Amino acid sequence: MRAVPAFMLLFALLLLPSHRAAASDRSFFTSDGVRLHYIEAGQGHTLVLIPGWTMPAWIWDAQIADFSRHFRVIAFDPRGQGESEAASAGYEPQRRGQDIAELIRQLGPAPVLLVGWSLGVLDALAYVHADGDAHLAGLVLVDNSVGEDPPPALPRHTIAASSRLLSRETRMRLFVRGMFARPQPAPWLDRLTEACLRTPQDAATALLNYPVPRSFWKEAVYATDRPVLYVVTPRFAGQADSLRRHHPSAEAVVMPRVGHALFVDDPVRFDALLGDFIRRRVWP
């Protein structure tokens, strides 16, 4: 896998000035009448951050603070998550991808860098599958399968958290805590768990059962010639190697010693990797 030298990480961090932009809450209505919320901070080229399953936009707080110094950062609450409306329908990839398309149109005509993590990877690829890449400056996919070989095994914390012998709250607490390899503050984990539990049970279940084959995601990622960055934990190292070798616009980085929420576990390294990618390949 491609490694980033330590001096490049330090250089990327030194490019960031000492101030941060104030964040604001925004919302818009989708074409099917659902109010969706997002956080906006900064000015300039636009990054759009898509969180994972049941997760709120504010899980990207470190990235909002860092990148809003140079860019306009949008952290999105997908339908049924965070501060967005819990709609009665729309928890399938086609509608979730359309929600992203409508968000991007809401933000203006300039191309955006779309960053998806976990389920957000699939939602971002659903957007590309339906709308193409005309409104993208680049694509960053964080720690989920992209339909490449080899298929990943289910992580242990997901298996443990799926036990029907436990209450939904207990399962969610197990799931949230299992996303991190490094200790996180207990009050923050409690707040994150409470935010995740806001997603209705039916919606949360539907989001775990997208009715498309693995090839759907692979077709989407190979359909774009925009710069692609795939940042993953070792569980996806095989897919990262395949994507890097076969996709002419893609590069891949495997981050060791971090959990699934790797941008929370090691925000310094993650932000340096993303900043380096932006400055080399997206907006030089």
C-alpha atoms as one frame of an Amber mdcrd trajectory, in Angstrom:
protein
   0.000   0.000   0.000   1.096   3.547  -0.614   2.663   5.128   2.478   2.815
   8.850   3.196   6.178   9.984   4.625   6.109  11.677   8.006   7.454  14.942
   6.589   4.479  15.142   4.194   2.058  14.713   7.091   3.817  17.470   9.007
   3.883  19.729   5.956   0.152  19.258   5.358  -0.583  20.202   8.956   1.668
  23.266   8.825  -0.366  24.589   5.909  -3.336  25.002   8.240  -3.564  28.404
   9.960  -4.507  28.736  13.608  -8.109  29.922  13.190 -11.251  27.885  12.476
 -14.481  28.920  10.804 -17.737  29.092  12.743 -20.193  26.323  11.859 -23.861
  26.922  11.046 -26.894  24.636  10.876 -28.667  24.528   7.504 -31.497  22.492
   6.004 -33.351  21.956   2.740 -36.356  19.979   1.526 -35.949  17.055  -0.839
 -38.105  16.414  -3.883 -40.218  14.014  -1.790 -40.752  16.647   0.920 -38.268
  15.522   3.597 -36.312  18.107   5.587 -32.614  17.245   5.640 -30.046  18.960
   7.863 -26.392  19.737   7.333 -23.598  21.634   9.067 -21.751  24.293   7.061
 -18.443  25.972   7.896 -15.776  27.855   5.980 -15.477  29.197   2.456 -13.915
  28.162  -0.827 -13.962  24.805  -2.594 -16.582  22.491  -1.077 -16.090  19.207
   0.783 -19.234  17.166   1.476 -18.911  14.653   4.341 -21.365  11.717   4.515
 -21.454   9.722   7.794 -22.112   6.036   8.326 -25.043   3.941   9.508 -27.281
   5.920  11.926 -24.391   8.327  12.618 -24.827  12.122  12.974 -23.023  14.736
  10.909 -21.108  15.962  13.955 -19.033  12.796  14.116 -16.921  14.708  11.557
 -16.264  17.554  14.063 -12.460  17.290  13.846 -12.576  17.445  10.045 -15.032
  20.357  10.090 -12.654  22.273  12.358  -9.520  21.453  10.343 -10.725  21.797
   6.773 -12.989  24.832   7.257  -9.787  26.837   7.606  -9.260  26.530   3.862
 -12.462  25.109   2.422 -16.225  25.176   2.670 -17.130  22.055   4.624 -20.579
  20.475   4.547 -21.308  17.647   7.012 -24.575  15.956   6.064 -27.222  14.255
   8.189 -28.825  11.703   5.840 -32.550  11.098   6.189 -33.406   9.485   9.500
 -30.053  10.457  11.016 -28.859  13.277  13.246 -31.022  16.381  12.941 -32.667
  15.320   9.683 -36.288  14.245   9.482 -37.067  10.586  10.099 -39.073  10.027
   6.942 -41.392   7.042   6.579 -39.593   5.858   3.428 -36.471   6.347   1.348
 -34.000   4.085   3.136 -32.675   2.408   0.011 -29.593   3.316  -2.060 -31.445
   4.974  -4.949 -33.245   7.495  -2.725 -30.197   8.057  -0.510 -28.118   8.751
  -3.600 -30.782  11.143  -4.846 -30.710  12.955  -1.496 -26.980  13.549  -2.016
 -27.645  14.775  -5.559 -30.219  17.249  -4.283 -27.870  18.404  -1.516 -25.096
  19.040  -4.060 -27.483  21.026  -6.266 -28.500  23.018  -3.179 -24.859  23.935
  -2.559 -24.312  25.536  -5.957 -22.834  24.775  -9.375 -19.160  24.228  -8.446
 -17.927  20.613  -8.241 -17.517  19.170  -4.740 -15.190  16.662  -3.137 -17.517
  13.923  -1.863 -16.276  12.035   1.223 -18.244   8.992   2.404 -17.525   6.804
   5.416 -18.950   3.319   6.099 -22.555   3.308   4.831 -21.729   6.749   3.445
 -19.406   4.991   0.971 -22.385   3.100  -0.439 -24.572   6.208  -0.454 -21.867
   8.157  -2.295 -21.481   5.346  -4.839 -25.270   5.172  -5.258 -25.113   8.868
  -6.140 -22.354   8.244  -8.715 -24.231   5.260 -10.128 -27.318   7.380 -10.841
 -25.901  10.877 -11.469 -22.373  10.291 -12.688 -19.431  12.464 -11.687 -20.111
  15.742 -13.516 -20.596  17.568 -10.208 -17.634  15.941  -8.470 -14.077  17.210
  -8.146 -13.070  13.963  -6.480 -14.279  11.038  -4.392 -13.005   9.818  -1.014
 -14.237   6.446   0.255 -13.515   5.556   3.874 -13.544   2.032   5.329 -16.220
   0.103   3.524 -16.327  -2.359   0.668 -16.400  -0.965  -2.855 -17.418  -4.294
  -4.367 -13.833  -5.296  -5.141 -12.320  -8.661  -4.260 -11.901 -10.115  -1.741
 -15.265  -9.676   0.016 -14.795  -8.555   3.637 -15.755 -10.579   6.694 -18.284
  -9.081   9.102 -16.417  -7.291  11.928 -16.713  -8.773  15.421 -18.360  -5.738
  16.998 -21.136  -5.853  14.382 -21.778  -9.543  15.076 -21.912  -8.931  18.845
 -24.165  -5.920  18.475 -26.626  -7.833  16.279 -27.700 -10.290  19.000 -31.467
 -10.217  19.404 -31.076 -11.313  23.017 -29.982  -7.764  23.849 -32.031  -4.566
  23.939 -31.676  -2.159  21.042 -29.913   0.368  23.283 -27.401  -2.221  24.466
 -26.737  -3.379  20.899 -26.148   0.197  19.795 -23.803   0.894  22.703 -21.783
  -2.190  21.761 -21.720  -1.136  18.122 -20.635   2.440  18.868 -17.882   1.424
  21.281 -16.670  -1.228  18.879 -15.917   1.359  16.184 -12.874   2.682  18.033
  -9.474   1.167  18.713  -8.445   4.098  20.916 -10.206   5.252  24.104 -12.881
   7.898  23.587 -14.476   9.955  26.395 -17.441   8.167  27.971 -19.766  11.228
  27.775 -18.954  11.609  24.072 -19.691   7.920  23.439 -22.982   8.258  25.314
 -23.915  11.295  23.230 -23.026   9.454  20.018 -25.084   6.410  21.052 -28.094
   8.595  21.835 -27.775  10.258  18.429 -27.651   6.874  16.686 -30.756   5.683
  18.536 -32.716   8.565  16.977 -32.841   6.589  13.728 -36.097   4.592  13.814
 -35.640   0.839  14.153 -37.343   0.069  10.827 -35.145   2.584   9.031 -31.974
   1.301  10.708 -32.830  -2.250   9.646 -33.542  -1.201   6.059 -30.207   0.614
   5.852 -28.396  -2.619   6.693 -30.095  -4.499   3.864 -29.469  -2.607   0.631
 -31.038  -4.810  -2.099 -28.257  -4.625  -4.696 -25.364  -6.962  -5.581 -21.734
  -6.177  -4.770 -21.146  -5.456  -8.454 -23.384  -2.357  -8.148 -20.762  -0.613
  -6.012 -17.826  -1.727  -8.146 -19.533  -0.470 -11.309 -20.001   2.936  -9.687
 -16.424   3.384  -8.490 -15.009   2.310 -11.846 -17.427   4.593 -13.712 -15.604
   7.731 -12.555 -12.330   9.126 -13.827 -12.232  11.749 -11.074  -9.459  11.386
  -8.471 -10.392   8.645  -5.974  -8.892   8.114  -2.523  -9.716   4.883  -0.672
  -8.690   5.020   3.014  -9.305   1.844   4.990  -8.392  -0.280   7.979  -6.504
  -3.563   7.360  -9.812  -5.458   6.987 -10.132  -3.930   3.499  -6.438  -4.160
   2.543  -7.152  -6.676  -0.218  -9.780  -4.461  -1.818  -7.493  -1.446  -1.470
  -4.728  -3.287  -3.332  -7.119  -4.385  -6.101  -8.565  -0.898  -6.537  -5.145
   0.738  -6.611  -3.882  -1.701  -9.238  -6.930  -1.664 -11.520  -8.459   1.812
 -11.270  -6.380   4.377 -13.198  -7.567   7.338 -11.076  -7.491   5.702  -7.648
  -4.997   5.565  -4.836  -5.391   3.663  -1.589  -4.018   3.935   1.927  -4.358
   1.372   4.717  -4.290   2.886   8.220  -3.196   0.378  10.908  -3.933   0.467
  14.637  -7.225   2.338  14.287 -10.875   1.307  14.451 -13.645   1.625  11.895
 -14.107   5.322  12.775 -10.488   5.907  11.839 -10.883   9.661  11.303 -11.929
   9.920  14.987  -9.288   7.513  16.289  -6.460   9.311  14.451  -7.730  12.631
  13.074  -4.219  14.052  12.661  -3.102  11.328  10.277  -6.446  11.074   8.482
  -6.686  14.834   7.945  -3.101  14.968   6.712  -3.806  12.188   4.188  -6.960
  13.931   2.992  -5.255  17.334   2.858  -2.351  15.916   0.864  -4.759  14.255
  -1.588  -6.700  17.503  -2.046  -3.596  19.560  -2.703  -2.008  17.057  -5.077
  -4.976  15.818  -7.069  -8.217  17.724  -6.442  -7.473  21.436  -6.082  -3.699
  21.888  -6.617
